[in-house]
Amino acid sequence: MPASPSATPDHIKDVNTRYHDAAAGSYDEKWGIDFGRNGRRQVESKVNKALGYLPDRPFGDALEIGAGTGYFSLNLAAGGLIQNVTASDISPGMLSSLSETAERLAVPVRTAVCEAEVLPFDDASFDLVLGHAVLHHIPDLDRAFAEFFRVLRPGGLIVFCGEPSRHGDRLAMLPKLAGSVAAPAWRRLIRARPLEHSEQQKADDEYSLEPEVDVHSFSPDELRAMTLRAGFTSTRVRGEELVANLWGWVTRSMEATAEPETVPRWWRHFAFRSYLSVQKIDSRVLEPHLPPELFYNLLLSAGKAA
Ligand SMILES: C[S@@+](CC[C@H](N)C(=O)[O-])C[C@H]1O[C@@H](n2cnc3c(N)ncnc32)[C@H](O)[C@@H]1O
């Protein structure tokens, strides 16, 4: 997932803002983001894996970086694991979608449009800095981690989940290819219409921007080294999802070729339920035994000494 060699940090941030502003309206549907019981269970399980335990008391003040439409912090707040949420993102479009969902869930939230490398918050103002699927978009990670350290109170924690591992990123090419090869037969089977030409063009344009918005994938050692350089201690890196991701990319790649309203409800239900079932094989059988670098996603936690 390399950034194009000509991409400057400003260009990467600009493309990220435009790409995510444009994606905001359909983001939750595209990624199957849930704000009910399943969503809460998923995010709690991620925090549990990242920290190695689930705290028995809620975090007081939490800052989410690249909060998007709110998957991580809104679900954690709705489940009672965070008291006060500040949701930050470089994309105003994503944050306005997050605010609508927060209102619907009755979760009070403060939002801030800002980039991870320059946070508009006082020193030592949060107990938890967290993020999901965001680090791989940030051009200068040392600067960003220095900011996370600065805004954390002594004794505070960082938790970042859903970061692509280098191995997993390469592996994902196979199911993406398999999904697009199988797509015509799949559409016939479920009687879905192919995307209109203009919509297909839009999807292709979006796909072609991915190398510009996704600028890193990581090894566990690289993530560890970044936290150490910023001054954190007790770093922990774990891996998550292997077969679930292979299956998830096959279904998403097929679905991306069909008009969304012609994909039957039973298929969406099947795709989601089967993904959750396969996830259990990962979390019960593979994750406890295999090294983190083999998985698609990496989860990271570290602390600021008290
Ligand atoms: C893949 S999305 C993940 C959104 C959300 N955390 C989730 O898991 O659904 C990445 C998010 O990071 C934001 N982002 C990208 N670059 C950023 C930067 N330099 N600083 C802050 N946010 C950024 C994007 O606008 C987008 O909302």
The ligand as a Gaussian input file, in Angstrom:
#p B3LYP/6-31G(d) Opt

LIG

0 1
 C      -10.798000       4.394000       6.997000
 S      -11.594000       5.781000       7.721000
 C      -11.998000       5.135000       9.322000
 C      -13.110000       5.876000       9.977000
 C      -13.542000       5.323000      11.326000
 N      -12.495000       5.421000      12.298000
 C      -13.996000       3.890000      11.168000
 O      -13.292000       2.981000      11.620000
 O      -15.049000       3.656000      10.556000
 C      -10.247000       6.862000       8.098000
 C      -10.666000       8.204000       8.675000
 O       -9.469000       8.948000       8.981000
 C       -9.636000      10.284000       8.547000
 N       -8.300000      10.839000       8.260000
 C       -7.522000      10.615000       7.193000
 N       -6.363000      11.283000       7.298000
 C       -6.404000      11.941000       8.474000
 C       -5.498000      12.811000       9.144000
 N       -4.297000      13.129000       8.634000
 N       -5.873000      13.324000      10.351000
 C       -7.088000      13.002000      10.885000
 N       -7.981000      12.202000      10.282000
 C       -7.645000      11.666000       9.091000
 C      -10.523000      10.171000       7.319000
 O      -11.158000      11.377000       7.001000
 C      -11.467000       9.055000       7.721000
 O      -12.619000       9.525000       8.374000

